[in-house]
Amino acid sequence: MGFDLHFINTRGEHNPPHFHAMSAEWEASIRISDFGVMAGKLPPRLLGDVVEWAALHQNELIEQWENMRAGRALGKIGGLK
């Protein structure tokens, strides 16, 4: 089961800092601070994979959020290792 992760790249994106996890059938907004689901839903196994990935890359997620809010280009974040 795979997933894509996105920041919605607009200066108007609302706090708290979060990213969007999406699969073919599911979508959720995930807080960067504690990886809680803000909106939407993911099945447990997929949510576990997303949280595992986010925990490995939390500092990069915060940096990307700050870049997005400042209108700077976003970079890529590595996969689940």
Sine and cosine of phi, psi and omega as CSV:
sin_phi,cos_phi,sin_psi,cos_psi,sin_omega,cos_omega
0.00,0.00,0.89,-0.46,-0.02,-1.00
-0.98,-0.21,0.19,-0.98,0.02,-1.00
-0.48,-0.88,0.38,-0.93,0.11,-0.99
-0.91,-0.41,0.51,-0.86,0.03,-1.00
-0.84,-0.55,0.68,-0.73,-0.08,-1.00
-0.62,-0.78,0.54,-0.84,0.33,-0.95
-0.98,-0.19,0.67,-0.74,0.11,-0.99
-0.99,0.13,0.94,-0.34,-0.23,-0.97
-0.99,0.11,0.97,0.24,0.11,-0.99
-0.68,-0.73,0.55,-0.84,0.04,-1.00
-0.92,0.39,-0.37,0.93,-0.02,-1.00
-1.00,0.10,0.05,1.00,0.00,-1.00
-0.86,0.51,0.71,-0.71,-0.17,-0.99
-1.00,0.09,0.41,-0.91,0.14,-0.99
-0.99,0.17,0.31,-0.95,0.00,1.00
-0.96,0.27,0.30,-0.95,0.03,-1.00
-0.82,0.57,0.75,-0.66,-0.06,-1.00
-0.40,-0.92,0.16,-0.99,0.11,-0.99
-0.71,-0.71,0.22,-0.97,-0.03,-1.00
-0.94,-0.34,0.83,-0.56,0.06,-1.00
-0.97,-0.25,0.76,-0.65,-0.08,-1.00
-0.70,-0.72,0.61,-0.79,0.19,-0.98
-0.79,-0.61,-0.11,-0.99,-0.02,-1.00
-0.87,0.50,-0.59,0.81,-0.08,-1.00
-0.93,-0.38,-0.19,0.98,-0.18,-0.98
-0.76,-0.65,0.41,-0.91,0.09,-1.00
-0.44,-0.90,0.62,-0.78,0.06,-1.00
-0.49,-0.87,0.50,-0.87,0.15,-0.99
-0.99,-0.13,0.81,-0.59,-0.11,-0.99
-0.89,-0.46,0.82,-0.58,0.07,-1.00
-0.91,0.41,0.65,-0.76,0.02,-1.00
-0.97,0.24,-0.52,0.86,-0.09,-1.00
-0.91,0.41,-0.69,0.73,-0.08,-1.00
-0.71,-0.70,0.10,0.99,0.04,-1.00
0.89,0.46,0.40,0.92,0.08,-1.00
-0.97,0.24,0.46,-0.89,0.03,-1.00
-0.99,0.13,0.87,-0.50,0.03,-1.00
-1.00,0.07,-0.62,0.79,-0.05,-1.00
-0.41,-0.91,0.44,-0.90,0.02,-1.00
0.99,0.12,-0.25,-0.97,-0.07,-1.00
-0.39,-0.92,0.60,-0.80,0.13,-0.99
-0.77,-0.63,0.55,-0.83,0.09,-1.00
-0.90,0.44,0.45,-0.89,-0.11,-0.99
-0.79,0.61,-0.71,0.71,-0.03,-1.00
-0.90,0.44,-0.69,0.72,0.01,-1.00
-0.91,0.41,-0.68,0.73,0.04,-1.00
-0.87,0.50,-0.65,0.76,0.05,-1.00
-0.87,0.50,-0.69,0.73,0.04,-1.00
-0.90,0.44,-0.67,0.74,0.00,-1.00
-0.90,0.44,-0.71,0.70,-0.01,-1.00
-0.91,0.42,-0.65,0.76,0.04,-1.00
-0.87,0.50,-0.72,0.70,0.03,-1.00
-0.89,0.45,-0.73,0.68,-0.06,-1.00
-0.89,0.45,-0.60,0.80,0.02,-1.00
-0.90,0.44,-0.59,0.81,0.04,-1.00
-0.94,0.34,-0.43,0.90,-0.15,-0.99
-0.84,-0.54,0.41,0.91,-0.10,-1.00
-0.85,0.52,-0.70,0.72,0.00,-1.00
-0.89,0.45,-0.64,0.77,0.04,-1.00
-0.91,0.41,-0.61,0.79,0.04,-1.00
-0.89,0.45,-0.68,0.74,0.03,-1.00
-0.89,0.46,-0.70,0.72,0.02,-1.00
-0.88,0.48,-0.69,0.73,0.02,-1.00
-0.90,0.44,-0.65,0.76,0.03,-1.00
-0.87,0.50,-0.72,0.69,0.00,-1.00
-0.90,0.44,-0.65,0.76,0.06,-1.00
-0.88,0.47,-0.70,0.71,-0.01,-1.00
-0.88,0.48,-0.72,0.70,-0.03,-1.00
-0.90,0.44,-0.50,0.86,0.00,-1.00
-1.00,0.03,-0.04,1.00,0.01,-1.00
0.99,0.17,0.26,0.97,0.03,-1.00
-1.00,0.07,0.30,-0.95,0.01,-1.00
-0.91,0.41,0.55,-0.83,0.04,-1.00
-0.99,-0.13,0.60,-0.80,0.04,-1.00
-0.98,-0.19,-0.05,-1.00,0.05,-1.00
-1.00,-0.08,0.50,-0.87,0.08,-1.00
-0.90,-0.43,0.65,-0.76,-0.04,-1.00
-0.89,0.46,0.16,-0.99,-0.02,-1.00
-1.00,0.08,-0.14,-0.99,0.05,-1.00
-0.99,0.16,0.87,-0.50,-0.08,-1.00
-0.98,-0.18,0.00,0.00,0.00,0.00
